[in-house]
């Protein structure tokens, strides 16, 4: 797993490297029960830590807000698919979840199954300069 600050689009070299990781993961064989993405909000920046993402695999996004202010984690990647959000002992679920708000020093977990390949942007609606993205490659297309 690698750690990177997400602030813009991936370069061609990074996309190629991500494709290689996906191929390496698939060549290892075996079923993966769950793919996990960790998103830390620190100093008004999204920092992601993830494995190569695959279609049709249960996905968990664990989000931690280390800042002293409230942030939003919103994305269209959740629209139209069953999504479960767990935070502070409360569980909400549905197919039209656009995102969630995290108060200072709070965390949440989002569970869903990745169904659409491509770049999936997430953002903070409170702080428009805060953006990040997840890259999901369709293995059959690589």
C-alpha positions, 0 to 999 in steps of 0.5 A, spaced: 500 500 500 502 506 498 500 513 501 499 519 497 496 526 497 491 527 492 490 534 489 490 533 482 489 528 476 494 522 475 499 523 470 500 518 465 505 514 468 501 513 475 495 511 471 500 505 468 503 504 474 496 503 477 494 498 471 501 494 473 499 493 480 492 491 478 495 486 473 500 483 479 494 483 484 490 479 479 495 474 477 496 472 485 489 469 484 485 468 490 478 471 492 479 478 496 473 478 501 474 486 502 478 492 499 480 497 504 481 505 502 483 509 508 482 517 507 485 521 513 483 529 513 489 533 515 491 540 514 485 541 510 488 535 505 485 528 503 491 523 504 489 516 501 492 509 502 489 504 498 490 498 494 488 497 487 481 497 486 477 492 483 470 491 480 464 487 484 468 487 490 466 489 497 469 496 498 470 499 505 472 507 505 475 509 513 475 516 513 478 520 519 478 527 520 484 529 524 482 537 523 479 542 528 474 543 523 468 540 520 469 537 513 465 533 508 466 527 504 462 527 498 462 523 491 457 521 486 461 514 486 455 512 491 449 514 487 445 509 485 448 503 489 447 500 496 451 504 501 452 503 508 455 509 512 457 507 520 459 513 524 458 514 532 454 508 533 449 510 527 448 506 521 445 509 515 444 506 508 441 507 501 442 508 494 442 516 493 447 517 499 451 523 496 456 523 502 457 525 509 459 530 514 465 529 519 466 533 525 472 535 528 476 529 530 471 524 528 471 518 523 466 514 519 466 508 515 462 507 508 461 500 505 459 499 498 461 495 492 465 498 486 460 497 480 463 503 475 470 503 473 474 510 472 476 516 476 471 517 482 472 524 485 471 526 492 470 533 495 469 537 501 463 542 499 465 546 505 472 547 503 471 547 495 479 547 494 479 540 498 479 534 492 481 527 491 480 521 487 480 514 487 482 510 480 478 504 479 481 500 473 476 495 469 481 489 469 478 486 463 480 492 459 487 492 461 
